[in-house]
Amino acid sequence: ASVTTTNLPTGAADSVTVAYTAASGQDYQSQSSTITASISQASTGVSLTKSVDPSAYGQAVTFSGAVTDTTAGSSQVPTGSVTLSFTLPNTSTVNYICANGSISASSCAVTLDNSGNYSVLNVTALPAGNHSIKACYSGDSNLVTGTFNLAQTVTPQSLTVSGITANNKIYDGGTSATLNRGGSSLVGVVTG
Protein backbone atom coordinates (compact mmCIF):
# COMPACT_ATOMS: atom_id res chain seq x y z
CA ALA A 1 0.00 0.00 0.00
CA SER A 2 1.13 3.57 -0.52
CA VAL A 3 -0.07 7.01 0.48
CA THR A 4 0.83 10.28 -1.24
CA THR A 5 0.43 13.67 0.39
CA THR A 6 1.45 17.20 -0.58
CA ASN A 7 0.35 18.86 2.64
CA LEU A 8 3.37 18.38 4.87
CA PRO A 9 4.83 21.73 5.95
CA THR A 10 8.45 22.65 5.29
CA GLY A 11 10.94 22.98 8.09
CA ALA A 12 11.11 20.67 11.09
CA ALA A 13 10.88 16.91 10.71
CA ASP A 14 7.35 15.52 10.55
CA SER A 15 6.41 12.11 11.93
CA VAL A 16 4.09 9.89 9.95
CA THR A 17 2.65 6.78 11.58
CA VAL A 18 1.21 3.93 9.56
CA ALA A 19 -0.91 1.43 11.45
CA TYR A 20 -2.47 -1.88 10.48
CA THR A 21 -5.19 -3.33 12.66
CA ALA A 22 -5.82 -7.01 12.15
CA ALA A 23 -9.39 -8.17 11.96
CA SER A 24 -10.57 -10.63 14.57
CA GLY A 25 -9.67 -14.19 13.71
CA GLN A 26 -6.93 -13.33 11.17
CA ASP A 27 -3.48 -14.83 11.23
CA TYR A 28 -1.79 -11.41 11.10
CA GLN A 29 -0.87 -9.24 14.05
CA SER A 30 -1.70 -5.57 14.30
CA GLN A 31 1.36 -3.49 13.46
CA SER A 32 2.38 0.16 13.35
CA SER A 33 5.46 1.91 12.13
CA THR A 34 6.56 5.54 12.34
CA ILE A 35 8.81 7.32 9.89
CA THR A 36 10.24 10.79 10.04
CA ALA A 37 10.15 12.97 6.95
CA SER A 38 12.00 16.27 6.71
CA ILE A 39 10.53 18.58 4.08
CA SER A 40 12.96 21.11 2.61
CA GLN A 41 12.12 24.37 0.90
CA ALA A 42 11.87 24.10 -2.88
CA SER A 43 14.49 25.61 -5.19
CA THR A 44 13.82 28.86 -7.02
CA GLY A 45 14.63 30.40 -10.34
CA VAL A 46 14.81 34.18 -10.63
CA SER A 47 14.64 36.00 -13.96
CA LEU A 48 15.08 39.67 -14.90
CA THR A 49 14.68 41.40 -18.26
CA LYS A 50 14.96 45.01 -19.47
CA SER A 51 13.01 46.99 -22.03
CA VAL A 52 16.04 48.71 -23.62
CA ASP A 53 19.84 48.37 -23.55
CA PRO A 54 21.80 50.50 -23.91
CA SER A 55 19.73 53.38 -22.60
CA ALA A 56 20.64 57.06 -22.44
CA TYR A 57 20.71 58.84 -19.09
CA GLY A 58 17.14 59.98 -18.38
CA GLN A 59 15.58 57.43 -20.76
CA ALA A 60 12.86 55.27 -19.18
CA VAL A 61 13.76 51.60 -18.71
CA THR A 62 11.35 48.93 -17.49
CA PHE A 63 12.73 45.98 -15.53
CA SER A 64 10.54 42.90 -15.16
CA GLY A 65 10.95 39.30 -14.15
CA ALA A 66 9.58 36.30 -12.32
CA VAL A 67 10.36 33.93 -9.49
CA THR A 68 9.53 30.28 -10.16
CA ASP A 69 9.62 26.98 -8.30
CA THR A 70 12.28 24.88 -10.07
CA THR A 71 12.02 21.72 -7.95
CA ALA A 72 10.89 18.69 -9.95
CA GLY A 73 7.35 17.67 -9.01
CA SER A 74 6.72 20.83 -7.01
CA SER A 75 4.49 23.71 -8.00
CA GLN A 76 4.69 26.26 -5.21
CA VAL A 77 3.66 29.82 -6.13
CA PRO A 78 6.28 32.26 -4.78
CA THR A 79 5.22 34.96 -2.36
CA GLY A 80 7.19 37.83 -0.91
CA SER A 81 9.38 40.33 -2.71
CA VAL A 82 12.45 41.01 -4.83
CA THR A 83 15.06 43.72 -4.28
CA LEU A 84 16.75 45.23 -7.33
CA SER A 85 20.17 46.72 -6.59
CA PHE A 86 23.30 47.94 -8.35
CA THR A 87 26.69 49.32 -7.34
CA LEU A 88 27.64 52.77 -8.58
CA PRO A 89 30.56 52.67 -11.06
CA ASN A 90 34.01 53.02 -9.47
CA THR A 91 32.55 52.84 -5.93
CA SER A 92 31.25 50.29 -3.48
CA THR A 93 28.03 52.26 -2.91
CA VAL A 94 24.93 50.10 -3.37
CA ASN A 95 21.72 51.70 -4.61
CA TYR A 96 18.28 50.18 -4.95
CA ILE A 97 15.58 50.44 -7.61
CA CYS A 98 12.23 50.92 -5.85
CA ALA A 99 8.78 49.78 -7.01
CA ASN A 100 7.90 53.35 -8.11
CA GLY A 101 10.98 53.52 -10.40
CA SER A 102 13.03 55.77 -8.12
CA ILE A 103 16.62 55.12 -7.03
CA SER A 104 17.34 54.95 -3.29
CA ALA A 105 20.38 54.49 -1.06
CA SER A 106 18.06 52.60 1.33
CA SER A 107 16.83 49.10 0.62
CA CYS A 108 13.36 48.93 -0.95
CA ALA A 109 11.44 45.94 -2.25
CA VAL A 110 9.21 45.09 -5.20
CA THR A 111 6.29 42.84 -4.22
CA LEU A 112 5.55 39.73 -6.30
CA ASP A 113 2.09 39.42 -7.85
CA ASN A 114 -0.10 36.31 -7.38
CA SER A 115 1.83 34.47 -10.10
CA GLY A 116 5.34 35.31 -8.85
CA ASN A 117 5.93 38.10 -11.40
CA TYR A 118 7.26 41.61 -10.74
CA SER A 119 8.06 44.76 -12.69
CA VAL A 120 9.36 48.28 -12.20
CA LEU A 121 8.29 50.83 -14.81
CA ASN A 122 9.91 54.10 -15.89
CA VAL A 123 13.32 53.90 -14.22
CA THR A 124 14.95 57.13 -15.48
CA ALA A 125 17.61 57.94 -12.88
CA LEU A 126 20.20 55.21 -13.49
CA PRO A 127 23.56 57.01 -13.69
CA ALA A 128 25.69 56.72 -16.81
CA GLY A 129 27.95 53.66 -16.84
CA ASN A 130 27.92 49.88 -17.05
CA HIS A 131 25.77 48.34 -14.35
CA SER A 132 25.03 44.86 -13.07
CA ILE A 133 21.44 44.92 -11.83
CA LYS A 134 20.96 42.24 -9.16
CA ALA A 135 17.50 40.79 -8.50
CA CYS A 136 17.39 39.09 -5.09
CA TYR A 137 14.32 37.07 -4.05
CA SER A 138 13.66 37.09 -0.30
CA GLY A 139 12.31 33.54 -0.14
CA ASP A 140 9.22 32.38 1.74
CA SER A 141 8.21 29.43 3.93
CA ASN A 142 8.14 27.08 0.91
CA LEU A 143 10.86 28.45 -1.38
CA VAL A 144 14.53 29.34 -0.83
CA THR A 145 16.09 32.68 -1.71
CA GLY A 146 17.50 33.24 -5.20
CA THR A 147 19.37 35.83 -7.26
CA PHE A 148 19.89 36.86 -10.87
CA ASN A 149 22.26 39.45 -12.41
CA LEU A 150 21.56 41.49 -15.54
CA ALA A 151 23.91 43.89 -17.34
CA GLN A 152 22.58 47.37 -18.17
CA THR A 153 24.54 50.08 -19.99
CA VAL A 154 23.53 53.71 -19.55
CA THR A 155 25.17 56.20 -21.91
CA PRO A 156 25.67 59.86 -20.98
CA GLN A 157 22.99 62.24 -22.23
CA SER A 158 24.11 64.40 -25.17
CA LEU A 159 24.11 68.14 -24.49
CA THR A 160 24.17 70.82 -27.17
CA VAL A 161 25.16 74.41 -26.44
CA SER A 162 24.27 77.03 -29.05
CA GLY A 163 24.06 80.78 -29.35
CA ILE A 164 27.23 81.74 -27.46
CA THR A 165 29.59 84.09 -29.25
CA ALA A 166 32.86 85.76 -28.31
CA ASN A 167 33.63 89.43 -28.83
CA ASN A 168 36.39 90.17 -31.28
CA LYS A 169 39.64 90.65 -29.43
CA ILE A 170 43.05 91.88 -30.37
CA TYR A 171 45.72 89.62 -29.05
CA ASP A 172 47.09 91.13 -25.88
CA GLY A 173 49.06 88.20 -24.47
CA GLY A 174 46.21 87.21 -22.11
CA THR A 175 43.82 84.29 -22.20
CA SER A 176 40.58 85.97 -21.15
CA ALA A 177 37.72 86.69 -23.51
CA THR A 178 34.23 88.09 -23.16
CA LEU A 179 31.39 85.76 -24.12
CA ASN A 180 27.96 86.89 -25.19
CA ARG A 181 25.37 84.38 -24.02
CA GLY A 182 22.23 86.42 -24.52
CA GLY A 183 20.75 84.05 -27.15
CA SER A 184 22.28 80.87 -25.78
CA SER A 185 20.48 77.60 -25.17
CA LEU A 186 21.34 74.24 -23.68
CA VAL A 187 19.50 71.29 -25.24
CA GLY A 188 19.38 67.85 -23.64
CA VAL A 189 19.25 68.72 -19.95
CA VAL A 190 17.39 66.01 -18.02
CA THR A 191 15.16 67.26 -15.23
CA GLY A 192 13.71 65.25 -12.42
Secondary structure, 3 states (H helix, E strand, C coil): CCCCCCCCCCCCCEEEEEEECCCCCCCCCCEEEEEEECCCCECEEEEEEECCCCEECCCCEEEEEEEEECCCCCCCCCCCEEEEEEECCCCCCEEEECCCCCEECCCCCEECCCCCEEEEEEECCCCCEEEEEEEEECCCCCECCEEEEEEEEEECCCCEEECCEECCCCCCCCCCCCEECCCCEEECCCCC
